[in-house]
Amino acid sequence: MAENDAAYVEVEERIRAVRDNIRDLVEQASAASGEAAEQRIADRLSEQEALLERLIQERDGLAGPAAQP
């Protein structure tokens, strides 16, 4: 079980980092000028959102069926 707990904590840390990245990208998007810069930020934001979704699913799988709604 300790291995599962460690994996869960690692995924939680990655989720926190990705959420921070998304927050930073949103701030960058509001300050960006130029279509190319805006598109790069939008692409990166999309990648980070997809990664966040995968990590949340991974975390939920580690938590087990009792923790899921």
Gaussian input, Z-matrix of N, CA and C with variables (Angstrom, degrees):
# hf/3-21g

backbone

0 1
 N
 C     1     B1
 C     2     B2     1     A1
 N     3     B3     2     A2     1     D1
 C     4     B4     3     A3     2     D2
 C     5     B5     4     A4     3     D3
 N     6     B6     5     A5     4     D4
 C     7     B7     6     A6     5     D5
 C     8     B8     7     A7     6     D6
 N     9     B9     8     A8     7     D7
 C    10    B10     9     A9     8     D8
 C    11    B11    10    A10     9     D9
 N    12    B12    11    A11    10    D10
 C    13    B13    12    A12    11    D11
 C    14    B14    13    A13    12    D12
 N    15    B15    14    A14    13    D13
 C    16    B16    15    A15    14    D14
 C    17    B17    16    A16    15    D15
 N    18    B18    17    A17    16    D16
 C    19    B19    18    A18    17    D17
 C    20    B20    19    A19    18    D18
 N    21    B21    20    A20    19    D19
 C    22    B22    21    A21    20    D20
 C    23    B23    22    A22    21    D21
 N    24    B24    23    A23    22    D22
 C    25    B25    24    A24    23    D23
 C    26    B26    25    A25    24    D24
 N    27    B27    26    A26    25    D25
 C    28    B28    27    A27    26    D26
 C    29    B29    28    A28    27    D27
 N    30    B30    29    A29    28    D28
 C    31    B31    30    A30    29    D29
 C    32    B32    31    A31    30    D30
 N    33    B33    32    A32    31    D31
 C    34    B34    33    A33    32    D32
 C    35    B35    34    A34    33    D33
 N    36    B36    35    A35    34    D34
 C    37    B37    36    A36    35    D35
 C    38    B38    37    A37    36    D36
 N    39    B39    38    A38    37    D37
 C    40    B40    39    A39    38    D38
 C    41    B41    40    A40    39    D39
 N    42    B42    41    A41    40    D40
 C    43    B43    42    A42    41    D41
 C    44    B44    43    A43    42    D42
 N    45    B45    44    A44    43    D43
 C    46    B46    45    A45    44    D44
 C    47    B47    46    A46    45    D45
 N    48    B48    47    A47    46    D46
 C    49    B49    48    A48    47    D47
 C    50    B50    49    A49    48    D48
 N    51    B51    50    A50    49    D49
 C    52    B52    51    A51    50    D50
 C    53    B53    52    A52    51    D51
 N    54    B54    53    A53    52    D52
 C    55    B55    54    A54    53    D53
 C    56    B56    55    A55    54    D54
 N    57    B57    56    A56    55    D55
 C    58    B58    57    A57    56    D56
 C    59    B59    58    A58    57    D57
 N    60    B60    59    A59    58    D58
 C    61    B61    60    A60    59    D59
 C    62    B62    61    A61    60    D60
 N    63    B63    62    A62    61    D61
 C    64    B64    63    A63    62    D62
 C    65    B65    64    A64    63    D63
 N    66    B66    65    A65    64    D64
 C    67    B67    66    A66    65    D65
 C    68    B68    67    A67    66    D66
 N    69    B69    68    A68    67    D67
 C    70    B70    69    A69    68    D68
 C    71    B71    70    A70    69    D69
 N    72    B72    71    A71    70    D70
 C    73    B73    72    A72    71    D71
 C    74    B74    73    A73    72    D72
 N    75    B75    74    A74    73    D73
 C    76    B76    75    A75    74    D74
 C    77    B77    76    A76    75    D75
 N    78    B78    77    A77    76    D76
 C    79    B79    78    A78    77    D77
 C    80    B80    79    A79    78    D78
 N    81    B81    80    A80    79    D79
 C    82    B82    81    A81    80    D80
 C    83    B83    82    A82    81    D81
 N    84    B84    83    A83    82    D82
 C    85    B85    84    A84    83    D83
 C    86    B86    85    A85    84    D84
 N    87    B87    86    A86    85    D85
 C    88    B88    87    A87    86    D86
 C    89    B89    88    A88    87    D87
 N    90    B90    89    A89    88    D88
 C    91    B91    90    A90    89    D89
 C    92    B92    91    A91    90    D90
 N    93    B93    92    A92    91    D91
 C    94    B94    93    A93    92    D92
 C    95    B95    94    A94    93    D93
 N    96    B96    95    A95    94    D94
 C    97    B97    96    A96    95    D95
 C    98    B98    97    A97    96    D96
 N    99    B99    98    A98    97    D97
 C   100   B100    99    A99    98    D98
 C   101   B101   100   A100    99    D99
 N   102   B102   101   A101   100   D100
 C   103   B103   102   A102   101   D101
 C   104   B104   103   A103   102   D102
 N   105   B105   104   A104   103   D103
 C   106   B106   105   A105   104   D104
 C   107   B107   106   A106   105   D105
 N   108   B108   107   A107   106   D106
 C   109   B109   108   A108   107   D107
 C   110   B110   109   A109   108   D108
 N   111   B111   110   A110   109   D109
 C   112   B112   111   A111   110   D110
 C   113   B113   112   A112   111   D111
 N   114   B114   113   A113   112   D112
 C   115   B115   114   A114   113   D113
 C   116   B116   115   A115   114   D114
 N   117   B117   116   A116   115   D115
 C   118   B118   117   A117   116   D116
 C   119   B119   118   A118   117   D117
 N   120   B120   119   A119   118   D118
 C   121   B121   120   A120   119   D119
 C   122   B122   121   A121   120   D120
 N   123   B123   122   A122   121   D121
 C   124   B124   123   A123   122   D122
 C   125   B125   124   A124   123   D123
 N   126   B126   125   A125   124   D124
 C   127   B127   126   A126   125   D125
 C   128   B128   127   A127   126   D126
 N   129   B129   128   A128   127   D127
 C   130   B130   129   A129   128   D128
 C   131   B131   130   A130   129   D129
 N   132   B132   131   A131   130   D130
 C   133   B133   132   A132   131   D131
 C   134   B134   133   A133   132   D132
 N   135   B135   134   A134   133   D133
 C   136   B136   135   A135   134   D134
 C   137   B137   136   A136   135   D135
 N   138   B138   137   A137   136   D136
 C   139   B139   138   A138   137   D137
 C   140   B140   139   A139   138   D138
 N   141   B141   140   A140   139   D139
 C   142   B142   141   A141   140   D140
 C   143   B143   142   A142   141   D141
 N   144   B144   143   A143   142   D142
 C   145   B145   144   A144   143   D143
 C   146   B146   145   A145   144   D144
 N   147   B147   146   A146   145   D145
 C   148   B148   147   A147   146   D146
 C   149   B149   148   A148   147   D147
 N   150   B150   149   A149   148   D148
 C   151   B151   150   A150   149   D149
 C   152   B152   151   A151   150   D150
 N   153   B153   152   A152   151   D151
 C   154   B154   153   A153   152   D152
 C   155   B155   154   A154   153   D153
 N   156   B156   155   A155   154   D154
 C   157   B157   156   A156   155   D155
 C   158   B158   157   A157   156   D156
 N   159   B159   158   A158   157   D157
 C   160   B160   159   A159   158   D158
 C   161   B161   160   A160   159   D159
 N   162   B162   161   A161   160   D160
 C   163   B163   162   A162   161   D161
 C   164   B164   163   A163   162   D162
 N   165   B165   164   A164   163   D163
 C   166   B166   165   A165   164   D164
 C   167   B167   166   A166   165   D165
 N   168   B168   167   A167   166   D166
 C   169   B169   168   A168   167   D167
 C   170   B170   169   A169   168   D168
 N   171   B171   170   A170   169   D169
 C   172   B172   171   A171   170   D170
 C   173   B173   172   A172   171   D171
 N   174   B174   173   A173   172   D172
 C   175   B175   174   A174   173   D173
 C   176   B176   175   A175   174   D174
 N   177   B177   176   A176   175   D175
 C   178   B178   177   A177   176   D176
 C   179   B179   178   A178   177   D177
 N   180   B180   179   A179   178   D178
 C   181   B181   180   A180   179   D179
 C   182   B182   181   A181   180   D180
 N   183   B183   182   A182   181   D181
 C   184   B184   183   A183   182   D182
 C   185   B185   184   A184   183   D183
 N   186   B186   185   A185   184   D184
 C   187   B187   186   A186   185   D185
 C   188   B188   187   A187   186   D186
 N   189   B189   188   A188   187   D187
 C   190   B190   189   A189   188   D188
 C   191   B191   190   A190   189   D189
 N   192   B192   191   A191   190   D190
 C   193   B193   192   A192   191   D191
 C   194   B194   193   A193   192   D192
 N   195   B195   194   A194   193   D193
 C   196   B196   195   A195   194   D194
 C   197   B197   196   A196   195   D195
 N   198   B198   197   A197   196   D196
 C   199   B199   198   A198   197   D197
 C   200   B200   199   A199   198   D198
 N   201   B201   200   A200   199   D199
 C   202   B202   201   A201   200   D200
 C   203   B203   202   A202   201   D201
 N   204   B204   203   A203   202   D202
 C   205   B205   204   A204   203   D203
 C   206   B206   205   A205   204   D204

   B1=1.4411
   B2=1.5299
   B3=1.3262
   B4=1.4631
   B5=1.5232
   B6=1.3282
   B7=1.4610
   B8=1.5191
   B9=1.3242
   B10=1.4539
   B11=1.5251
   B12=1.3327
   B13=1.4623
   B14=1.5266
   B15=1.3193
   B16=1.4610
   B17=1.5258
   B18=1.3163
   B19=1.4639
   B20=1.5207
   B21=1.3254
   B22=1.4650
   B23=1.5308
   B24=1.3215
   B25=1.4655
   B26=1.5265
   B27=1.3296
   B28=1.4636
   B29=1.5262
   B30=1.3150
   B31=1.4645
   B32=1.5282
   B33=1.3242
   B34=1.4683
   B35=1.5310
   B36=1.3228
   B37=1.4624
   B38=1.5231
   B39=1.3180
   B40=1.4690
   B41=1.5207
   B42=1.3281
   B43=1.4643
   B44=1.5282
   B45=1.3145
   B46=1.4632
   B47=1.5374
   B48=1.3296
   B49=1.4638
   B50=1.5241
   B51=1.3254
   B52=1.4641
   B53=1.5275
   B54=1.3196
   B55=1.4749
   B56=1.5267
   B57=1.3200
   B58=1.4673
   B59=1.5241
   B60=1.3361
   B61=1.4670
   B62=1.5212
   B63=1.3171
   B64=1.4644
   B65=1.5224
   B66=1.3138
   B67=1.4667
   B68=1.5338
   B69=1.3346
   B70=1.4648
   B71=1.5246
   B72=1.3196
   B73=1.4636
   B74=1.5251
   B75=1.3133
   B76=1.4660
   B77=1.5299
   B78=1.3210
   B79=1.4665
   B80=1.5237
   B81=1.3252
   B82=1.4641
   B83=1.5209
   B84=1.3193
   B85=1.4611
   B86=1.5199
   B87=1.3180
   B88=1.4622
   B89=1.5253
   B90=1.3187
   B91=1.4597
   B92=1.5272
   B93=1.3209
   B94=1.4675
   B95=1.5221
   B96=1.3111
   B97=1.4535
   B98=1.5205
   B99=1.2827
   B100=1.4528
   B101=1.5131
   B102=1.2989
   B103=1.4609
   B104=1.5294
   B105=1.3239
   B106=1.4702
   B107=1.5266
   B108=1.3192
   B109=1.4675
   B110=1.5189
   B111=1.3169
   B112=1.4601
   B113=1.5243
   B114=1.3330
   B115=1.4629
   B116=1.5235
   B117=1.3281
   B118=1.4721
   B119=1.5257
   B120=1.3173
   B121=1.4636
   B122=1.5208
   B123=1.3294
   B124=1.4648
   B125=1.5257
   B126=1.3230
   B127=1.4665
   B128=1.5254
   B129=1.3093
   B130=1.4708
   B131=1.5271
   B132=1.3172
   B133=1.4587
   B134=1.5243
   B135=1.3086
   B136=1.4623
   B137=1.5303
   B138=1.3287
   B139=1.4714
   B140=1.5254
   B141=1.3204
   B142=1.4636
   B143=1.5307
   B144=1.3276
   B145=1.4650
   B146=1.5270
   B147=1.3336
   B148=1.4680
   B149=1.5302
   B150=1.3236
   B151=1.4627
   B152=1.5231
   B153=1.3214
   B154=1.4622
   B155=1.5209
   B156=1.3078
   B157=1.4686
   B158=1.5278
   B159=1.3458
   B160=1.4695
   B161=1.5284
   B162=1.3213
   B163=1.4635
   B164=1.5247
   B165=1.3070
   B166=1.4667
   B167=1.5230
   B168=1.3262
   B169=1.4633
   B170=1.5254
   B171=1.3313
   B172=1.4671
   B173=1.5270
   B174=1.3258
   B175=1.4677
   B176=1.5221
   B177=1.3291
   B178=1.4613
   B179=1.5253
   B180=1.3249
   B181=1.4584
   B182=1.5202
   B183=1.3234
   B184=1.4643
   B185=1.5224
   B186=1.3295
   B187=1.4642
   B188=1.5177
   B189=1.3277
   B190=1.4606
   B191=1.5137
   B192=1.3214
   B193=1.4635
   B194=1.5274
   B195=1.3073
   B196=1.4670
   B197=1.5243
   B198=1.3287
   B199=1.4593
   B200=1.5167
   B201=1.3220
   B202=1.4545
   B203=1.5175
   B204=1.3653
   B205=1.4774
   B206=1.5029
   A1=111.56
   A2=118.03
   A3=121.40
   A4=111.15
   A5=116.53
   A6=120.22
   A7=109.91
   A8=117.07
   A9=121.84
   A10=110.41
   A11=117.16
   A12=121.26
   A13=110.74
   A14=116.89
   A15=121.13
   A16=110.57
   A17=116.94
   A18=120.91
   A19=110.32
   A20=116.40
   A21=121.47
   A22=110.08
   A23=116.81
   A24=121.25
   A25=110.27
   A26=116.76
   A27=120.44
   A28=110.92
   A29=117.09
   A30=120.68
   A31=109.86
   A32=117.34
   A33=120.99
   A34=110.67
   A35=117.23
   A36=121.25
   A37=110.80
   A38=116.75
   A39=120.53
   A40=110.70
   A41=117.15
   A42=121.09
   A43=109.53
   A44=116.67
   A45=121.01
   A46=110.34
   A47=117.43
   A48=121.54
   A49=111.25
   A50=117.21
   A51=120.67
   A52=109.88
   A53=117.37
   A54=120.00
   A55=110.70
   A56=117.33
   A57=120.77
   A58=110.37
   A59=116.98
   A60=121.07
   A61=110.78
   A62=116.97
   A63=120.93
   A64=109.85
   A65=116.88
   A66=121.00
   A67=110.30
   A68=116.89
   A69=121.03
   A70=111.53
   A71=116.76
   A72=120.49
   A73=111.56
   A74=117.35
   A75=120.61
   A76=109.41
   A77=117.09
   A78=120.71
   A79=110.81
   A80=116.80
   A81=120.63
   A82=110.78
   A83=116.43
   A84=120.55
   A85=110.82
   A86=116.83
   A87=118.99
   A88=111.39
   A89=117.61
   A90=121.34
   A91=112.83
   A92=117.91
   A93=121.47
   A94=111.17
   A95=113.79
   A96=119.10
   A97=107.87
   A98=115.04
   A99=120.05
   A100=111.23
   A101=114.45
   A102=120.54
   A103=112.51
   A104=117.65
   A105=120.67
   A106=110.86
   A107=117.00
   A108=120.58
   A109=110.30
   A110=116.33
   A111=120.24
   A112=111.18
   A113=117.22
   A114=120.87
   A115=111.04
   A116=117.10
   A117=120.45
   A118=110.73
   A119=115.83
   A120=119.65
   A121=110.23
   A122=117.11
   A123=120.66
   A124=110.91
   A125=117.26
   A126=120.85
   A127=110.91
   A128=116.41
   A129=121.01
   A130=110.61
   A131=116.29
   A132=120.63
   A133=110.66
   A134=116.51
   A135=121.13
   A136=111.07
   A137=116.64
   A138=120.89
   A139=111.04
   A140=116.26
   A141=120.59
   A142=111.45
   A143=116.81
   A144=119.90
   A145=110.97
   A146=117.05
   A147=120.61
   A148=110.30
   A149=116.74
   A150=120.86
   A151=110.46
   A152=117.05
   A153=120.86
   A154=110.66
   A155=117.18
   A156=120.77
   A157=110.81
   A158=116.90
   A159=120.06
   A160=111.44
   A161=116.44
   A162=120.08
   A163=111.69
   A164=116.98
   A165=120.17
   A166=109.92
   A167=116.99
   A168=119.82
   A169=110.82
   A170=116.61
   A171=120.31
   A172=110.33
   A173=116.10
   A174=120.40
   A175=111.21
   A176=116.12
   A177=119.84
   A178=111.15
   A179=116.88
   A180=120.45
   A181=112.03
   A182=116.60
   A183=120.55
   A184=111.65
   A185=116.09
   A186=120.29
   A187=111.17
   A188=116.84
   A189=120.36
   A190=111.95
   A191=116.44
   A192=121.20
   A193=113.74
   A194=118.86
   A195=120.90
   A196=111.53
   A197=117.51
   A198=121.16
   A199=112.72
   A200=118.07
   A201=121.55
   A202=110.20
   A203=116.06
   A204=119.59
   A205=113.10
   D1=-32.74
   D2=-179.26
   D3=-60.79
   D4=-37.19
   D5=177.89
   D6=-63.09
   D7=-42.14
   D8=178.06
   D9=-64.28
   D10=-40.47
   D11=178.09
   D12=-62.68
   D13=-42.62
   D14=179.25
   D15=-63.89
   D16=-41.46
   D17=178.17
   D18=-63.77
   D19=-40.87
   D20=179.31
   D21=-61.69
   D22=-45.91
   D23=179.87
   D24=-63.08
   D25=-41.12
   D26=178.79
   D27=-61.91
   D28=-44.00
   D29=179.50
   D30=-64.84
   D31=-40.96
   D32=177.27
   D33=-58.94
   D34=-42.12
   D35=178.88
   D36=-64.77
   D37=-40.55
   D38=178.01
   D39=-65.68
   D40=-39.58
   D41=177.16
   D42=-60.89
   D43=-45.20
   D44=179.63
   D45=-60.21
   D46=-42.71
   D47=-179.99
   D48=-65.35
   D49=-42.20
   D50=179.85
   D51=-65.70
   D52=-40.85
   D53=177.25
   D54=-61.87
   D55=-39.26
   D56=175.64
   D57=-63.00
   D58=-42.78
   D59=177.78
   D60=-60.15
   D61=-43.85
   D62=179.78
   D63=-61.86
   D64=-44.32
   D65=178.87
   D66=-59.57
   D67=-44.29
   D68=178.31
   D69=-63.17
   D70=-41.80
   D71=179.92
   D72=-64.82
   D73=-37.61
   D74=177.58
   D75=-63.59
   D76=-41.44
   D77=176.99
   D78=-63.92
   D79=-42.25
   D80=178.28
   D81=-63.03
   D82=-39.80
   D83=-178.52
   D84=-62.86
   D85=-37.67
   D86=-179.08
   D87=-70.52
   D88=-24.13
   D89=-179.46
   D90=-98.30
   D91=-10.41
   D92=-174.67
   D93=-72.90
   D94=146.97
   D95=172.87
   D96=-132.13
   D97=144.12
   D98=-178.45
   D99=99.48
   D100=136.46
   D101=-175.57
   D102=-61.71
   D103=-40.87
   D104=-178.12
   D105=-64.33
   D106=-43.69
   D107=179.35
   D108=-64.33
   D109=-43.72
   D110=179.66
   D111=-62.53
   D112=-39.37
   D113=-179.64
   D114=-67.41
   D115=-41.09
   D116=177.65
   D117=-60.66
   D118=-43.61
   D119=179.49
   D120=-66.06
   D121=-42.05
   D122=178.94
   D123=-62.25
   D124=-41.05
   D125=178.15
   D126=-63.88
   D127=-44.54
   D128=-179.84
   D129=-65.64
   D130=-39.64
   D131=177.97
   D132=-62.38
   D133=-42.16
   D134=177.80
   D135=-62.05
   D136=-42.69
   D137=177.82
   D138=-61.39
   D139=-44.02
   D140=-178.42
   D141=-67.08
   D142=-37.97
   D143=177.74
   D144=-65.01
   D145=-40.03
   D146=177.68
   D147=-65.42
   D148=-41.63
   D149=177.68
   D150=-62.77
   D151=-42.08
   D152=178.53
   D153=-59.79
   D154=-43.91
   D155=179.65
   D156=-61.59
   D157=-43.56
   D158=178.83
   D159=-63.40
   D160=-41.34
   D161=179.97
   D162=-66.41
   D163=-38.92
   D164=177.71
   D165=-63.57
   D166=-42.11
   D167=177.36
   D168=-63.60
   D169=-40.61
   D170=178.33
   D171=-63.06
   D172=-45.30
   D173=178.94
   D174=-60.77
   D175=-43.94
   D176=179.81
   D177=-62.78
   D178=-36.04
   D179=176.78
   D180=-66.63
   D181=-36.20
   D182=178.34
   D183=-71.71
   D184=-30.10
   D185=-178.31
   D186=-71.40
   D187=-24.27
   D188=179.01
   D189=91.05
   D190=166.39
   D191=-175.04
   D192=-64.93
   D193=-27.68
   D194=-178.31
   D195=-67.12
   D196=-27.84
   D197=-177.14
   D198=-86.58
   D199=-10.66
   D200=-177.76
   D201=-92.10
   D202=144.87
   D203=-178.96
   D204=-67.44

